[in-house]
């Protein structure tokens, strides 16, 4: 009787998967979704699916939130704006008004 012992491989990223940075629109949408659905990233993703890069899923949204915005209790859009080095205050105002609109 032959016994095969397989070593478990640690979870690794797929080699063909390319990393794409989150855009400012995605960050704003993520803030909007967390404001609406809390930490239910599956609901955030399902509701705003068309606003995210095709390679994203609810886990990537959760990872982005936990890694970059939820380090302190008061995650702010200012952090997102600084990351993207916005060119003008008008752009910030436009995006902030989109975030706080109730259309979506």
N, C-alpha and C positions, 0 to 999 in steps of 0.2 A: 504494500500500500504506500503510495507516494503522497506526501503531504506538502502542499505548496503554501509557503508563507509569503504573503505579499506585504511589502512595506507601504504604509500609507504615505501618500505624497501630500505635503502641505498645500493648502489652497494657493494657487499661483494665478496671476493674471494671464489671460490668454495671450500668446505671443503676437498674434495678429491684431490685437486690440490697440488702437492708438489713443493716446491721451489727448483730450481737447479741453483747453481751459474753459471755465464757465464765462459766458459773456455777461455784460452788465444787465441785459434784458433777462437772462436766466436768473441772475442773483435777485433782481427786483421781483420776478415771478415767484421765486422761492420764498422771499419775505412775505409776499402777498398770500401765498398758500399756507405758510406756517401761521400767519395771523388768522386765517380763516379756519384751518383744520387742525391747528395745534401740531403736535409731533407725529401725526398720522401721515407719513410721507407717501404711503400708497395712495391715499386720497388726494394728496397734493399732486402727485404725478398723474393720476387718472384724470383729474379735473383740468390740469394745465398742460397735458401731454404735448400739444402742438407748439407750445412755447419753448420746449427744450430740444437740445440737439438730439438727433435720432439715436445716438449711442447711449443716451442716458436711461436710467431706470430709477425706481424709488430708492434703491440702495445708494446710488450715486448722489441723489439729493440729500439723503440722510447723512452720508459721509461728509458732503460739502458743508452742511449746516453744523454738524458737530465739530468738524475740524477747524472751520474758519470763522464761524459767527457765534457759536454758542459757548465760547470759552468763558465769557462773563455772563452774568444773569441778564444784562441789558445789551443784547446784540443790537447794533444800530446800522442804519443804512449808510451812515457816514463811513463805516468800515468798508462797505462795498464800494462806495464812491471813490474812496482813496485808493483802493486796489486797482481800479480801472483808470485812474488819472484823467478824470473828465476835463474836457477843454474849457467849459464855461459854466457859469452859474445857471444860465438859461437851460442847459441840458439837465442839470440837477433838478431844477424846478419842474421841468417837464416830466421827468421820471418819477419824482416824488408825487406829483399830482396823479400820475397813472397808478402808482401803488395804492394811494388812498382813495381812489375812485371805487365805486361799488358796482361797476358794470359787470365784472366777472366774478 
